[in-house]
C-alpha cells in the first residue's frame, strides 16, 4: 500500500519544491529591482539589461498566478484523446510563460509536466512522442540558448545589487534547489518503473496460479468423467446381471415345469385322458406364474424414484442430486401439473430430463442448464437448454435413439439444436386430454 502511494507523495513534493523555487527567484528579482529604485541606481541597472522589466511587485504575483493555473491543469484527471494533448500543450505554454517571467533562470516546471505525463498518459505508444516533445522544449529553453536570440536579462544582473558574497550564496541556493528538483524527478521515475515492474510480476504470478488452477480443474474433470463412466458401466453390469439372474431363475423353473408336465401328458394322454387334462391345467398355472414373474422382472426397469415417489418430487430429487454431484447450475421451471399421467408417460418424462442433464454435463461440458416443462391443451412440452459446447452436426447415439423410439410409441416428437449450446425439446400428447 505504501509503495503504491509513494509516487503520489513524491509528485506532491515536486509541486511544493517548484513553488518554493519560483517564489524564491521571483522574490529575489523583485527585491533587487526595489533596491535599485530605492537607492536611485535604477539607471545603472537599466543600462545593463536588454529589455524593460515590469513593476517589481508584479513579478511574484504573476508567477504565482501562472503556477496556480499549471497546478489546476495538472490536477485534471480521466482525460482521453484530444483533450489530453490540449491539456499537455497548455501546461507547456504556462511553464514557458513562467520561465520567461523569471528570465529563463529556472525551467524545472517542465520536469513536473514530464512526471505527470509519465504517470497518466493513456496510450503507451504515443506517450514516448509526448515525452520527447517535453524533453526537447526543456533542452531548448536553456538561458544560454534563449538569451542570445531574445535579449533576456540574466539573474546575475538582478543580483548585482547585492555584495559578491551574498550573490554567491543566492545563486548557489538557486542551483541547489534546481538540482534537488532534478534528483526528486529521477527518484520519482525510478519509483514508477519499480511499481510497474511489481505490477507485471504480480500479474504474471496470478496468471501462473490461474494456469495451475485450470490444469487441476482439467485433471479433476477427466477423473470425474472416468469415474462417471466407470459408475455407469458398473451400474449397467449389476443391473444386467440381476435381470439375467431373475429371468434365468424364473424361465428356467417355469420351462422345466412345463417340459416335465408335457412329458407326463404324453405318457398319460392315451391311458388316462382325465389325468392328462388335470396335468395340463397344472402346466397352464405354472406358465401363468412364470409370465407374472417375468413381467415383474421387466417392470423393475422402471426408475426406482418413480416407484418411491410421485413424478414432481422424483424430478426435483433427481435435479437436486445432479446439482450436488456435478456442481452445475440447473434452473428448473415447471408450470404444468404433473398429475394423473400413465406410468409410461411419467417414465418418458423422467428419462428425458435425466438423459438431457447427463448429456449436457458429460458431452456438452455445460455448467448451466435450463429445464422448462409446460403444457398447452393436451400437449406437454419438455425443453432443456444448456450452455455447453454444442455440436454443428447432431449424430444421434443410443440415448437419443432410445428417447425418440419411446416418444414415437406415445405419438410424441423430439427436436434438437446444437448451434448455441444444446437445445432439446420433446412434445408428448397426454392421453387423458386435458390439464389436471
Buried (B, 14 or more C-beta within 10 A) or exposed (E): EEEEEBBEEBBEBBBEBBBEBBBBBBBBBBBBBBBBEEEEEBEEBEEEBEEEBEEBEEBBEBBBEBBEBBBEBBEBEEBEEEEBEEBBEBBBBBBBBBBBBBBBBBBBBBBBBBBBBBBBBEEEEEBEEBBEBBEEBBEEBEBEEBBEEEEBBBBEBBBBBBEEEEBEEBBEEBEEBBEBBEEBBEBBBEBBEEBEEEEEEEEEEEEEEEEEEEEEEEEEEEEBBEEBEEEEEEEEEEEEEEBEEBBEEBBEBBEEBBEEBEEBBEEBBEEEEEBBEEBBEBBEEBBEBBEEBBEEBEEEEBBEBBEEEEBBEBBEEBBEEBBEEBEBEBEBEBEBEBEEBEEEBBBBBBBBBBBBBBBBBBBBBBBBBBBBBEBEEEEBBBBBBBBBEBBEEEEEEEBBEEBBEBBEEBEBBBEBBBEEBBBBBBBBBBEEEEBE
